[in-house]
Amino acid sequence: MTKPRLDEVGYWTEVKLAILREYSQAYTRILSKQPELRHIYVDGCAGSGTHISKATGELIKGSPRIALKLEPKFSHYHFIDLDGQRTQELKRLARGRQDVSVYTGDCNLVLVEEVFPKCRYEDYRRALCLLDPYGLNLRWDVVEAAGKMKSIEIFLTFMIMDANMNVLWRDPGKVPSSQIVRMNAFWGDDTWKQAVYAAEQDMFGPVERKGPNEALMEAYRRRLQERAGFKFAPPPMAMRNRKGAVIYYLFFASHNETGDRIARSVFRKYRDKGMVHGR
């Protein structure tokens, strides 16, 4: 069997994995004390389970390996990836385990059609779901479905570098229609334009001016609450490279006050350490 090519990841990914490890550990410790509930781990873009650190060249554990090593264990694990070589590696990692399901396919379909129905609130299920797409490839209807279920907490990466490169241009009239369609699918409609562009008057007449990334992120945060229905959605973490450029924003959303408090604490911890600024 051909093994998948391992992704080289920047230190910002290592920070994200540290955040996920810390929150997931707290999550499973709390939920394991409630035996009437089954607590489930879901990874929508799982990868192969192993990365290469750009900083050191060493192998590091990806989110599936981290989740599988946590104690207490989750009741079940669902790993999804579009790449068949990656999912074969995940199946190898989970060999002999009855508490792991691996899916090869588009997470936008697999999550809604196969995984989320196994996480229903009325079935005494709770789930922690990582939505970590490689670009703006996640559909809003997946996020909204998770929010409406009331049983699922999410970590979600908003790939602002992809958005800035391909969609959020200073002249919106020049953006290819295919990129507009992609952004609309990620956002759920075209109201992102209202958060990004503001009409202004210059000497030649009305023009649209592009606003800061932070305005778009605040609009998405509100959308998680007002449209997807999550009760809690703290301000996201800006994940930067060593030059200070934001690669993506890491969001958290939940219906649980304790989860919100823990997530805010973890975010604050890594901000205070300055890890997202490369220090």
C-alpha positions in Angstrom: 0.0 0.0 0.0 1.3 3.4 -1.0 1.5 5.7 2.1 0.2 9.2 1.8 2.6 12.1 1.4 2.8 13.9 4.7 1.9 17.5 4.9 4.6 20.0 6.2 2.9 22.3 8.7 3.8 25.6 10.1 4.1 26.4 13.8 0.6 27.9 13.7 -0.8 24.4 13.0 1.2 23.1 16.0 -0.4 25.8 18.1 -3.9 24.8 16.8 -3.1 21.2 17.7 -2.1 22.2 21.2 -5.4 24.1 21.6 -7.4 21.1 20.3 -5.5 18.7 22.6 -6.1 20.8 25.7 -9.8 21.4 25.0 -10.5 17.8 23.9 -8.8 16.6 27.1 -11.1 18.8 29.2 -14.1 17.8 27.2 -13.7 14.0 27.5 -12.9 14.3 31.2 -16.1 16.1 31.9 -18.3 14.0 29.6 -16.9 10.7 30.8 -18.3 11.5 34.3 -21.8 11.4 32.8 -22.3 7.7 31.9 -25.7 8.3 30.5 -24.1 10.3 27.6 -22.1 9.0 24.7 -19.4 11.6 23.8 -18.2 11.5 20.2 -15.2 12.9 18.4 -15.6 14.0 14.8 -12.8 15.1 12.4 -14.2 16.4 9.1 -10.8 16.8 7.3 -8.7 14.4 9.3 -5.7 13.9 7.1 -3.4 10.9 7.6 -2.8 11.5 11.4 0.8 12.6 11.0 2.5 15.8 9.9 6.0 17.1 9.4 7.0 20.2 11.4 8.5 22.8 9.1 10.3 24.2 12.1 12.1 21.0 13.2 11.6 18.5 10.4 10.3 16.1 13.0 7.1 14.0 12.7 4.2 15.4 14.8 0.9 13.9 15.7 -2.1 15.2 13.8 -5.6 15.6 15.3 -6.7 12.0 14.9 -3.6 10.6 16.7 -4.1 13.2 19.4 -7.7 12.3 19.9 -7.0 8.5 19.9 -4.4 8.9 22.7 -6.6 10.9 25.1 -7.7 9.4 28.4 -10.5 9.0 29.2 -11.4 7.9 25.8 -14.2 9.2 23.6 -17.1 6.8 23.1 -16.6 6.8 19.4 -14.4 8.5 16.7 -15.4 9.5 13.2 -12.6 10.4 10.8 -13.3 11.8 7.3 -11.0 12.7 4.4 -11.4 13.0 0.7 -8.0 11.4 0.0 -8.1 7.6 -0.1 -4.5 7.2 0.8 -5.0 9.2 3.9 -8.0 7.3 5.0 -6.2 4.0 4.5 -3.5 5.3 6.9 -6.3 6.2 9.4 -7.7 2.7 9.1 -4.3 1.3 9.8 -4.0 3.4 12.9 -7.4 2.2 14.1 -6.9 -1.4 13.2 -8.6 -3.7 15.7 -10.7 -0.9 17.3 -14.4 -1.1 17.2 -14.8 2.5 18.4 -13.4 4.1 15.2 -15.2 4.8 11.9 -13.3 6.1 8.8 -14.9 7.5 5.7 -13.4 8.4 2.4 -15.4 11.2 0.8 -16.5 14.8 0.9 -17.1 15.9 4.5 -19.9 18.2 3.4 -21.9 15.1 2.4 -20.5 12.5 4.9 -21.1 14.7 8.0 -24.7 15.6 7.2 -25.8 12.3 5.8 -23.9 9.8 7.9 -22.2 11.2 11.0 -24.4 13.9 12.4 -27.4 11.6 12.6 -25.3 9.5 15.1 -24.9 12.6 17.3 -28.6 13.5 18.1 -29.3 15.2 21.3 -32.4 13.1 22.0 -30.3 10.0 21.7 -28.1 11.2 24.6 -25.2 11.9 22.3 -22.8 14.8 22.5 -20.0 15.5 19.9 -16.9 17.6 19.5 -16.4 18.3 15.8 -13.3 19.7 14.1 -14.0 21.4 10.8 -10.6 22.1 9.4 -10.8 22.4 5.6 -7.8 23.1 3.4 -9.5 26.2 2.0 -12.9 27.7 1.7 -14.3 24.3 0.9 -16.7 23.8 3.8 -20.4 24.5 3.1 -22.4 26.6 5.4 -25.2 24.1 5.6 -22.9 21.7 7.4 -22.1 24.4 10.1 -25.8 25.3 10.4 -26.8 21.6 10.7 -24.3 21.2 13.6 -25.7 24.3 15.3 -29.3 23.3 15.0 -28.7 19.9 16.5 -27.8 21.4 19.9 -25.5 18.4 20.7 -22.4 19.4 18.7 -19.6 21.8 19.6 -17.3 22.8 16.8 -13.8 24.1 16.1 -13.7 25.7 12.7 -10.9 27.2 10.6 -11.8 30.2 8.4 -9.1 30.3 5.8 -8.8 34.1 5.4 -5.6 33.8 3.3 -7.6 31.8 0.7 -10.4 34.4 0.9 -8.1 37.4 0.5 -6.2 35.8 -2.4 -9.2 34.7 -4.4 -12.3 36.6 -3.3 -11.9 39.6 -1.2 -10.3 41.9 -3.8 -10.2 45.6 -3.6 -12.2 45.7 -6.9 -15.0 43.2 -6.3 -16.1 43.6 -9.9 -13.0 41.7 -11.1 -13.5 38.6 -8.9 -14.2 35.5 -11.0 -17.7 34.2 -10.7 -16.5 30.8 -9.6 -14.8 32.3 -6.6 -18.0 34.2 -5.7 -19.9 30.9 -5.8 -17.4 29.2 -3.6 -17.5 32.0 -1.0 -21.3 32.0 -1.1 -21.3 28.3 -0.3 -18.9 28.8 2.6 -20.9 31.7 4.0 -24.4 30.5 3.1 -25.4 33.4 0.9 -23.8 36.6 -0.4 -24.3 38.8 2.7 -20.5 38.5 3.3 -20.2 41.4 0.8 -21.9 43.7 3.3 -19.4 42.9 6.0 -16.4 43.3 3.6 -17.3 46.3 1.4 -18.6 49.8 2.3 -19.8 52.3 -0.2 -17.9 55.6 -0.2 -17.8 58.7 -2.3 -14.6 59.9 -4.0 -14.0 62.5 -6.7 -15.2 60.2 -9.4 -18.4 59.0 -7.7 -19.4 56.1 -5.4 -16.9 53.3 -4.9 -16.8 50.2 -2.7 -13.9 50.1 -0.2 -12.7 46.9 1.3 -12.8 46.8 5.1 -10.5 45.0 7.6 -10.6 41.2 8.1 -11.8 41.7 11.7 -15.1 43.1 10.5 -15.7 40.0 8.4 -14.7 37.7 11.3 -17.1 39.5 13.7 -19.9 39.1 11.1 -19.2 35.3 10.8 -19.1 35.0 14.6 -22.5 36.6 14.9 -23.7 34.4 12.1 -22.7 31.3 14.1 -25.1 32.5 16.8 -27.9 34.2 14.9 -28.1 31.8 11.9 -26.6 28.5 12.9 -28.1 28.8 16.4 -25.0 28.2 18.6 -25.6 29.8 22.0 -21.9 30.7 22.5 -19.2 31.8 20.0 -16.3 33.7 21.4 -14.0 35.9 19.3 -11.8 33.7 17.1 -8.0 33.2 17.4 -6.0 34.8 14.6 -3.4 32.3 13.6 -0.3 34.0 12.2 2.9 32.9 10.5 6.3 34.1 11.8 6.0 37.3 9.7 2.8 38.2 11.5 0.5 37.5 8.5 -2.9 35.9 9.5 -3.2 32.5 7.8 -6.6 31.6 9.2 -8.9 32.3 12.2 -9.8 29.5 14.6 -13.5 29.7 15.7 -15.2 27.8 18.5 -19.0 27.5 18.9 -21.1 25.6 21.5 -24.4 25.4 23.3 -22.6 24.7 26.6 -21.6 27.5 29.0 -18.8 25.3 30.5 -17.4 24.6 27.1 -17.5 28.3 26.2 -15.6 29.1 29.4 -12.9 26.5 28.8 -12.5 27.5 25.2 -12.1 31.1 26.1 -9.5 30.2 28.7 -7.5 28.1 26.3 -7.6 30.8 23.6 -6.5 33.3 26.2 -3.6 31.1 27.4 -2.1 30.8 23.9 -2.6 34.5 23.2 -0.8 35.3 26.4 2.1 33.1 25.5 2.5 35.0 22.3 2.6 31.7 20.3 0.4 33.1 17.6 2.9 35.8 16.9 5.9 33.6 16.6 7.6 34.6 19.8 
